[in-house]
């Protein structure tokens, strides 16, 4: 198995047609706005992008029986994680699917890549799929959450593929390198 790289990930990327509201918030509050597109990490860190071509067949095989599904971000999706001195503001995806097994289930891709489990062991709650909106001080976060909930317009999109992304250097933006379609 390949080494882990903090310069690559397997992610869900919302279509650009739903980015406006998300990016307006991220552009003001997310320190990683210039490096990451709006995304939900499924595996991070992942293998170096030089290994993508070797790993793609396994990913395609694993995902061929996963039906496309819909992700919805409502005002109830808005929440936060505490990270030491700061809080990470995020959207928790509400998943609408006829099929239980989907890439956002914590064990789905772990069966395929058990060594890439950093997101499963990051805290005691295990894997928490989310889309990051920004970072705030503890004394600011509740006000920000309340303000966003008052003005939030629901976002929904169909997920019919996942993406392999990477970046050249740690300050460079991530770019889509490949995608894997869901379903047959």
ZADO-1210 file (C-alpha; in nm, 4 decimals, padded with zeros to 6 digits):
<atoms>
<atom x="00.0000" y="00.0000" z="00.0000" code="UNK" pos="1"/>
<atom x="00.1160" y="00.3505" z="-00.0784" code="UNK" pos="2"/>
<atom x="00.2396" y="00.6033" z="00.1743" code="UNK" pos="3"/>
<atom x="00.0028" y="00.8683" z="00.3086" code="UNK" pos="4"/>
<atom x="00.0171" y="01.2165" z="00.1658" code="UNK" pos="5"/>
<atom x="-00.1345" y="01.5350" z="00.3115" code="UNK" pos="6"/>
<atom x="-00.1362" y="01.6624" z="-00.0449" code="UNK" pos="7"/>
<atom x="-00.4152" y="01.4294" z="-00.1638" code="UNK" pos="8"/>
<atom x="-00.7674" y="01.3266" z="-00.0675" code="UNK" pos="9"/>
<atom x="-01.0800" y="01.1419" z="-00.1787" code="UNK" pos="10"/>
<atom x="-01.3733" y="01.3831" z="-00.1584" code="UNK" pos="11"/>
<atom x="-01.7262" y="01.4765" z="-00.2526" code="UNK" pos="12"/>
<atom x="-01.7349" y="01.8121" z="-00.4315" code="UNK" pos="13"/>
<atom x="-02.0687" y="01.9895" z="-00.4692" code="UNK" pos="14"/>
<atom x="-02.1396" y="02.1111" z="-00.8241" code="UNK" pos="15"/>
<atom x="-02.0392" y="02.4728" z="-00.8870" code="UNK" pos="16"/>
<atom x="-02.4076" y="02.5619" z="-00.9320" code="UNK" pos="17"/>
<atom x="-02.4513" y="02.5414" z="-00.5505" code="UNK" pos="18"/>
<atom x="-02.1230" y="02.7050" z="-00.4462" code="UNK" pos="19"/>
<atom x="-02.2302" y="03.0705" z="-00.4163" code="UNK" pos="20"/>
<atom x="-02.3702" y="03.0735" z="-00.0614" code="UNK" pos="21"/>
<atom x="-02.1011" y="02.8355" z="00.0640" code="UNK" pos="22"/>
<atom x="-01.8148" y="03.0269" z="-00.0973" code="UNK" pos="23"/>
<atom x="-01.9441" y="03.3631" z="00.0251" code="UNK" pos="24"/>
<atom x="-01.9078" y="03.2346" z="00.3802" code="UNK" pos="25"/>
<atom x="-01.5804" y="03.0500" z="00.3210" code="UNK" pos="26"/>
<atom x="-01.4161" y="03.3486" z="00.1501" code="UNK" pos="27"/>
<atom x="-01.4617" y="03.5507" z="00.4695" code="UNK" pos="28"/>
<atom x="-01.3937" y="03.2893" z="00.7357" code="UNK" pos="29"/>
<atom x="-01.2059" y="02.9817" z="00.6069" code="UNK" pos="30"/>
<atom x="-00.8285" y="03.0028" z="00.6298" code="UNK" pos="31"/>
<atom x="-00.8066" y="02.7215" z="00.3695" code="UNK" pos="32"/>
<atom x="-01.0361" y="02.8947" z="00.1183" code="UNK" pos="33"/>
<atom x="-00.7567" y="02.9413" z="-00.1387" code="UNK" pos="34"/>
<atom x="-00.6268" y="02.5833" z="-00.1033" code="UNK" pos="35"/>
<atom x="-00.9453" y="02.3735" z="-00.0924" code="UNK" pos="36"/>
<atom x="-01.2591" y="02.3870" z="-00.3046" code="UNK" pos="37"/>
<atom x="-01.5848" y="02.3253" z="-00.1135" code="UNK" pos="38"/>
<atom x="-01.5681" y="01.9559" z="-00.0295" code="UNK" pos="39"/>
<atom x="-01.6519" y="01.6728" z="00.2070" code="UNK" pos="40"/>
<atom x="-01.3484" y="01.4595" z="00.2871" code="UNK" pos="41"/>
<atom x="-01.3996" y="01.0851" z="00.2597" code="UNK" pos="42"/>
<atom x="-01.0305" y="00.9932" z="00.2946" code="UNK" pos="43"/>
<atom x="-00.7607" y="01.2388" z="00.4046" code="UNK" pos="44"/>
<atom x="-00.4693" y="01.2056" z="00.3926" code="UNK" pos="45"/>
<atom x="-00.4619" y="00.9725" z="00.0935" code="UNK" pos="46"/>
<atom x="-00.1994" y="00.8158" z="-00.1318" code="UNK" pos="47"/>
<atom x="00.0326" y="01.0353" z="-00.3386" code="UNK" pos="48"/>
<atom x="-00.1243" y="01.1276" z="-00.6724" code="UNK" pos="49"/>
<atom x="00.1439" y="00.9242" z="-00.8497" code="UNK" pos="50"/>
<atom x="-00.0432" y="00.6186" z="-00.7117" code="UNK" pos="51"/>
<atom x="-00.3914" y="00.7231" z="-00.8268" code="UNK" pos="52"/>
<atom x="-00.3822" y="00.5202" z="-01.1487" code="UNK" pos="53"/>
<atom x="-00.3000" y="00.2038" z="-00.9488" code="UNK" pos="54"/>
<atom x="-00.5794" y="00.2678" z="-00.6950" code="UNK" pos="55"/>
<atom x="-00.8548" y="00.3748" z="-00.9366" code="UNK" pos="56"/>
<atom x="-00.9577" y="00.0211" z="-01.0430" code="UNK" pos="57"/>
<atom x="-01.0127" y="-00.0774" z="-00.6782" code="UNK" pos="58"/>
<atom x="-01.2148" y="00.2375" z="-00.6123" code="UNK" pos="59"/>
<atom x="-01.4263" y="00.1840" z="-00.9235" code="UNK" pos="60"/>
<atom x="-01.4940" y="-00.1763" z="-00.8236" code="UNK" pos="61"/>
<atom x="-01.5909" y="-00.0743" z="-00.4671" code="UNK" pos="62"/>
<atom x="-01.8234" y="00.2056" z="-00.5834" code="UNK" pos="63"/>
<atom x="-01.9961" y="00.0363" z="-00.8768" code="UNK" pos="64"/>
<atom x="-02.2747" y="-00.0931" z="-00.6513" code="UNK" pos="65"/>
<atom x="-02.3200" y="00.2325" z="-00.4596" code="UNK" pos="66"/>
<atom x="-02.6219" y="00.4189" z="-00.5903" code="UNK" pos="67"/>
<atom x="-02.6030" y="00.7955" z="-00.6428" code="UNK" pos="68"/>
<atom x="-02.7553" y="00.9889" z="-00.3549" code="UNK" pos="69"/>
<atom x="-02.8609" y="01.3404" z="-00.2625" code="UNK" pos="70"/>
<atom x="-02.6875" y="01.5627" z="-00.0088" code="UNK" pos="71"/>
<atom x="-02.8880" y="01.8363" z="00.1595" code="UNK" pos="72"/>
<atom x="-02.7551" y="02.1221" z="00.3726" code="UNK" pos="73"/>
<atom x="-03.0357" y="02.2824" z="00.5759" code="UNK" pos="74"/>
<atom x="-03.0032" y="02.5359" z="00.8563" code="UNK" pos="75"/>
<atom x="-02.9917" y="02.2335" z="01.0884" code="UNK" pos="76"/>
<atom x="-02.6735" y="02.1231" z="00.9089" code="UNK" pos="77"/>
<atom x="-02.4831" y="02.4202" z="01.0518" code="UNK" pos="78"/>
<atom x="-02.2673" y="02.3276" z="01.3482" code="UNK" pos="79"/>
<atom x="-01.9118" y="02.3329" z="01.4770" code="UNK" pos="80"/>
<atom x="-01.6225" y="02.1325" z="01.6166" code="UNK" pos="81"/>
<atom x="-01.4008" y="02.2559" z="01.8971" code="UNK" pos="82"/>
<atom x="-01.0299" y="02.2550" z="01.8058" code="UNK" pos="83"/>
<atom x="-00.8256" y="02.3776" z="02.1009" code="UNK" pos="84"/>
<atom x="-00.8434" y="02.7588" z="02.1011" code="UNK" pos="85"/>
<atom x="-01.0670" y="02.7718" z="01.7924" code="UNK" pos="86"/>
<atom x="-01.3914" y="02.6251" z="01.6613" code="UNK" pos="87"/>
<atom x="-01.4410" y="02.4883" z="01.3116" code="UNK" pos="88"/>
<atom x="-01.7719" y="02.5956" z="01.1571" code="UNK" pos="89"/>
<atom x="-01.9172" y="02.3303" z="00.9233" code="UNK" pos="90"/>
<atom x="-02.2141" y="02.1909" z="00.7383" code="UNK" pos="91"/>
<atom x="-02.3129" y="01.8336" z="00.8222" code="UNK" pos="92"/>
<atom x="-02.4614" y="01.6641" z="00.5159" code="UNK" pos="93"/>
<atom x="-02.8071" y="01.5156" z="00.5414" code="UNK" pos="94"/>
<atom x="-02.8042" y="01.2129" z="00.3115" code="UNK" pos="95"/>
<atom x="-03.1071" y="01.1006" z="00.1139" code="UNK" pos="96"/>
<atom x="-03.0590" y="00.7564" z="-00.0349" code="UNK" pos="97"/>
<atom x="-03.2559" y="00.4405" z="-00.1017" code="UNK" pos="98"/>
<atom x="-02.9385" y="00.2447" z="-00.0276" code="UNK" pos="99"/>
<atom x="-02.7761" y="00.2312" z="00.3153" code="UNK" pos="100"/>
<atom x="-02.4188" y="00.1819" z="00.2013" code="UNK" pos="101"/>
<atom x="-02.2657" y="00.4988" z="00.0580" code="UNK" pos="102"/>
<atom x="-01.9251" y="00.6623" z="00.0584" code="UNK" pos="103"/>
<atom x="-02.0094" y="00.8852" z="00.3556" code="UNK" pos="104"/>
<atom x="-02.0607" y="00.5805" z="00.5793" code="UNK" pos="105"/>
<atom x="-01.7481" y="00.5528" z="00.7915" code="UNK" pos="106"/>
<atom x="-01.6622" y="00.1947" z="00.7031" code="UNK" pos="107"/>
<atom x="-01.7412" y="00.1964" z="00.3323" code="UNK" pos="108"/>
<atom x="-01.4023" y="00.3057" z="00.1999" code="UNK" pos="109"/>
<atom x="-01.2167" y="00.1864" z="00.5098" code="UNK" pos="110"/>
<atom x="-01.2697" y="-00.1713" z="00.3972" code="UNK" pos="111"/>
<atom x="-01.0870" y="-00.0866" z="00.0788" code="UNK" pos="112"/>
<atom x="-00.8109" y="00.1297" z="00.2312" code="UNK" pos="113"/>
<atom x="-00.7747" y="00.0312" z="00.5997" code="UNK" pos="114"/>
<atom x="-00.4429" y="00.2168" z="00.6376" code="UNK" pos="115"/>
<atom x="-00.6051" y="00.5486" z="00.5429" code="UNK" pos="116"/>
<atom x="-00.8228" y="00.5764" z="00.8534" code="UNK" pos="117"/>
<atom x="-00.7101" y="00.9133" z="00.9905" code="UNK" pos="118"/>
<atom x="-01.0617" y="01.0605" z="00.9691" code="UNK" pos="119"/>
<atom x="-01.2044" y="00.7645" z="01.1640" code="UNK" pos="120"/>
<atom x="-00.9638" y="00.8050" z="01.4542" code="UNK" pos="121"/>
<atom x="-00.9370" y="01.1853" z="01.4663" code="UNK" pos="122"/>
<atom x="-01.1620" y="01.1987" z="01.7749" code="UNK" pos="123"/>
<atom x="-01.3776" y="00.9788" z="01.9959" code="UNK" pos="124"/>
<atom x="-01.6843" y="01.0291" z="01.7713" code="UNK" pos="125"/>
<atom x="-01.5099" y="00.8758" z="01.4711" code="UNK" pos="126"/>
<atom x="-01.5725" y="00.9853" z="01.1144" code="UNK" pos="127"/>
<atom x="-01.7873" y="01.3000" z="01.0941" code="UNK" pos="128"/>
<atom x="-01.8502" y="01.3940" z="00.7289" code="UNK" pos="129"/>
<atom x="-01.8732" y="01.7723" z="00.6941" code="UNK" pos="130"/>
<atom x="-01.8026" y="02.0695" z="00.4691" code="UNK" pos="131"/>
<atom x="-01.5877" y="02.3327" z="00.6421" code="UNK" pos="132"/>
<atom x="-01.7107" y="02.6927" z="00.6366" code="UNK" pos="133"/>
<atom x="-01.4576" y="02.8653" z="00.8620" code="UNK" pos="134"/>
<atom x="-01.2765" y="02.8970" z="01.1907" code="UNK" pos="135"/>
<atom x="-01.3760" y="03.1115" z="01.4899" code="UNK" pos="136"/>
<atom x="-01.2903" y="03.1827" z="01.8512" code="UNK" pos="137"/>
<atom x="-01.5024" y="03.0058" z="02.1134" code="UNK" pos="138"/>
<atom x="-01.6709" y="03.3296" z="02.2202" code="UNK" pos="139"/>
<atom x="-01.7802" y="03.4048" z="01.8596" code="UNK" pos="140"/>
<atom x="-01.9056" y="03.0692" z="01.7335" code="UNK" pos="141"/>
<atom x="-02.2587" y="03.0600" z="01.8759" code="UNK" pos="142"/>
<atom x="-02.3390" y="03.4078" z="01.7413" code="UNK" pos="143"/>
<atom x="-02.2088" y="03.3085" z="01.3975" code="UNK" pos="144"/>
<atom x="-02.4087" y="02.9829" z="01.3964" code="UNK" pos="145"/>
<atom x="-02.7269" y="03.1693" z="01.4962" code="UNK" pos="146"/>
<atom x="-02.6725" y="03.4376" z="01.2286" code="UNK" pos="147"/>
<atom x="-02.6123" y="03.1794" z="00.9558" code="UNK" pos="148"/>
<atom x="-02.9184" y="02.9759" z="01.0541" code="UNK" pos="149"/>
<atom x="-03.1404" y="03.2845" z="01.0217" code="UNK" pos="150"/>
<atom x="-03.0282" y="03.3536" z="00.6649" code="UNK" pos="151"/>
<atom x="-02.9473" y="03.0035" z="00.5350" code="UNK" pos="152"/>
<atom x="-03.1077" y="02.8943" z="00.2094" code="UNK" pos="153"/>
<atom x="-03.1166" y="02.5114" z="00.1788" code="UNK" pos="154"/>
<atom x="-02.8664" y="02.3568" z="-00.0615" code="UNK" pos="155"/>
<atom x="-02.9098" y="02.0165" z="-00.2219" code="UNK" pos="156"/>
<atom x="-02.7230" y="01.8289" z="-00.4889" code="UNK" pos="157"/>
<atom x="-02.6913" y="01.4832" z="-00.6342" code="UNK" pos="158"/>
<atom x="-02.3704" y="01.2911" z="-00.5711" code="UNK" pos="159"/>
<atom x="-02.3050" y="01.0601" z="-00.8633" code="UNK" pos="160"/>
<atom x="-01.9249" y="01.0603" z="-00.8463" code="UNK" pos="161"/>
<atom x="-01.6426" y="01.1126" z="-00.6002" code="UNK" pos="162"/>
<atom x="-01.3160" y="01.2874" z="-00.6741" code="UNK" pos="163"/>
<atom x="-00.9474" y="01.2251" z="-00.6208" code="UNK" pos="164"/>
<atom x="-00.7741" y="01.5569" z="-00.5626" code="UNK" pos="165"/>
<atom x="-00.4173" y="01.6620" z="-00.4980" code="UNK" pos="166"/>
<atom x="-00.1904" y="01.9630" z="-00.4778" code="UNK" pos="167"/>
<atom x="00.1726" y="02.0116" z="-00.5731" code="UNK" pos="168"/>
<atom x="00.2896" y="02.1878" z="-00.2557" code="UNK" pos="169"/>
<atom x="00.1234" y="02.2543" z="00.0779" code="UNK" pos="170"/>
<atom x="00.0374" y="02.6152" z="-00.0169" code="UNK" pos="171"/>
<atom x="-00.0914" y="02.5246" z="-00.3630" code="UNK" pos="172"/>
<atom x="-00.4626" y="02.4773" z="-00.4319" code="UNK" pos="173"/>
<atom x="-00.6051" y="02.1282" z="-00.4663" code="UNK" pos="174"/>
<atom x="-00.7029" y="02.0214" z="-00.8163" code="UNK" pos="175"/>
<atom x="-00.9248" y="01.7402" z="-00.9376" code="UNK" pos="176"/>
<atom x="-00.7046" y="01.4634" z="-01.0767" code="UNK" pos="177"/>
<atom x="-00.9691" y="01.1976" z="-01.1381" code="UNK" pos="178"/>
<atom x="-01.3230" y="01.0925" z="-01.0545" code="UNK" pos="179"/>
<atom x="-01.5071" y="00.7685" z="-00.9950" code="UNK" pos="180"/>
<atom x="-01.8734" y="00.7330" z="-01.0923" code="UNK" pos="181"/>
<atom x="-02.1197" y="00.5797" z="-00.8490" code="UNK" pos="182"/>
<atom x="-02.3437" y="00.2974" z="-00.9656" code="UNK" pos="183"/>
<atom x="-02.3189" y="00.0727" z="-01.2676" code="UNK" pos="184"/>
</atoms>
